Amino acid sequence: MQAGLAEIQKNIAMLTHLTEPLQVVDKRRKRIIATVYPHLKTNNARRLAGKYGNRIPADLQDVDYAQAREAAMVAAFTEKHDSAD
């Protein structure tokens, strides 16, 4: 789905009801300037994972986005600082 900046400014509600990615287009230069993705839910994350869906750890399969993000940040922080020692 594509929309220009003027269309988004006129109808900002389109951002709150996204079901698929939205490409923001600069119509004068005919370029895509941004892509806005809908807020991911567990079923969308699994669908977007595609062939890598089986790599999602079992303990993260039923958590929401905020919890999964927090777990990923903790794991990255731990990995970074454990390797520094």
C-alpha positions as CSV (number, residue, x, y, z in Angstrom):
1,M,0.0,0.0,0.0
2,Q,1.3,3.5,-0.9
3,A,0.3,6.9,0.2
4,G,1.7,10.4,-0.2
5,L,2.5,12.8,2.8
6,A,-0.6,14.9,2.0
7,E,-2.9,11.9,2.1
8,I,-1.4,10.8,5.5
9,Q,-1.8,14.4,6.9
10,K,-5.5,14.5,5.8
11,N,-6.3,11.0,7.1
12,I,-4.0,10.2,10.1
13,A,-6.4,7.4,11.1
14,M,-4.9,5.3,8.4
15,L,-1.8,4.8,10.5
16,T,-3.8,3.5,13.4
17,H,-5.6,0.8,11.4
18,L,-2.7,-0.6,9.4
19,T,-2.9,-4.2,8.5
20,E,0.0,-4.3,6.0
21,P,3.2,-2.2,5.5
22,L,2.6,1.3,4.2
23,Q,5.1,3.0,1.9
24,V,5.3,6.8,2.1
25,V,6.0,8.2,-1.3
26,D,7.4,11.6,-2.4
27,K,5.2,12.2,-5.4
28,R,7.4,15.0,-6.9
29,R,10.6,13.0,-6.9
30,K,8.7,9.6,-7.3
31,R,10.7,8.0,-4.5
32,I,9.7,5.9,-1.5
33,I,10.9,7.9,1.5
34,A,9.7,5.6,4.3
35,T,8.0,2.4,5.1
36,V,5.6,2.1,8.1
37,Y,4.9,-1.3,9.5
38,P,1.9,-2.2,11.6
39,H,2.5,-3.0,15.3
40,L,3.4,-6.7,15.3
41,K,1.3,-9.2,17.2
42,T,2.4,-12.8,17.7
43,N,0.5,-14.2,14.7
44,N,2.0,-11.4,12.5
45,A,5.5,-12.1,13.7
46,R,5.1,-15.8,12.9
47,R,3.8,-15.0,9.5
48,L,6.6,-12.5,8.7
49,A,9.2,-15.0,10.0
50,G,8.4,-17.3,7.1
51,K,10.9,-20.1,6.8
52,Y,12.7,-18.9,9.9
53,G,9.6,-19.3,12.1
54,N,10.9,-22.6,13.6
55,R,13.9,-20.7,14.9
56,I,11.9,-18.7,17.4
57,P,12.8,-20.1,20.9
58,A,9.9,-21.9,22.6
59,D,10.0,-19.5,25.6
60,L,9.4,-16.5,23.3
61,Q,6.6,-18.0,21.1
62,D,3.7,-16.9,23.3
63,V,5.1,-13.5,24.6
64,D,4.1,-10.1,23.3
65,Y,6.5,-7.7,21.4
66,A,7.6,-5.8,24.4
67,Q,8.6,-8.9,26.3
68,A,10.4,-10.4,23.3
69,R,12.3,-7.1,22.8
70,E,13.3,-6.9,26.4
71,A,14.6,-10.5,26.3
72,A,16.6,-9.8,23.1
73,M,18.1,-6.7,24.7
74,V,19.2,-8.6,27.8
75,A,20.7,-11.3,25.8
76,A,22.7,-8.9,23.6
77,F,23.8,-6.9,26.7
78,T,24.9,-10.1,28.4
79,E,26.8,-11.4,25.3
80,K,28.5,-8.0,24.8
81,H,29.7,-7.7,28.4
82,D,30.6,-11.3,29.0
83,S,32.9,-11.3,26.0
84,A,34.7,-8.1,27.3
85,D,35.9,-9.9,30.4
